[in-house]
Amino acid sequence: MNQEERHTISILVDNEPGVLSRVAGLFSGRGFNIVSLNVAETLESGLSRITLVSYGVAQIQEQINKQLRKLVNVVKVTDFSDSDCVEREMALVKVQSDAAHRAEVLRIADIFRCKVVDVSPNDYTIEVTGNRGKIEALIDLLRPVGSLEIARTGVIAMARSKKGIKK
């Protein structure tokens, strides 16, 4: 039986209406769920980068990547599944906390190098940036302190620079 794998894909596209819909349609048509999606303009005028994460069988993912490359508005497809890349995500985490737990929330935020971006008498809103594991660990530590509300950006990814050996 084929095992589902995590796939992080970066797609450079023309910034035009309908492109995102066609890209997402390729995934849903093959039964792949997109678990994270991020779209933003690039430095190059008229181009956007779509970064998405999905889970599925590698052979079907290869077919999707080939079909993505055939779409008219797709400039480049990079699948980071088998390569070394830097992945980051940002999350805003609102923690409802009473006075007895406020110091604990601030200590946890400091340990994870978070930024407190909003304070009210009943809660803190914390900004955290990092890989998925870091964000999940922070959420796990804050959950027992108080109720949470979370907004996440989704993954962005970029290939690591090649490190050559100088002779």
Sequence and secondary structure as in RCSB ss.txt:
>XXXX:A:sequence
MNQEERHTISILVDNEPGVLSRVAGLFSGRGFNIVSLNVAETLESGLSRITLVSYGVAQIQEQINKQLRKLVNVV
KVTDFSDSDCVEREMALVKVQSDAAHRAEVLRIADIFRCKVVDVSPNDYTIEVTGNRGKIEALIDLLRPVGSLEI
ARTGVIAMARSKKGIKK
>XXXX:A:secstr
   EEEEEEEEEEE  TTHHHHHHHHHHHTT  EEEEEEEE SSTTEEEEEEEEEEEHHHHHHHHHHHHHSTTEE
EEEEGGGS EEEEEEEEEEEE  GGGHHHHHHHHHHTT EEEEE SSEEEEEEEE HHHHHHHHHHHTTTS EEE
EE   EEEE        
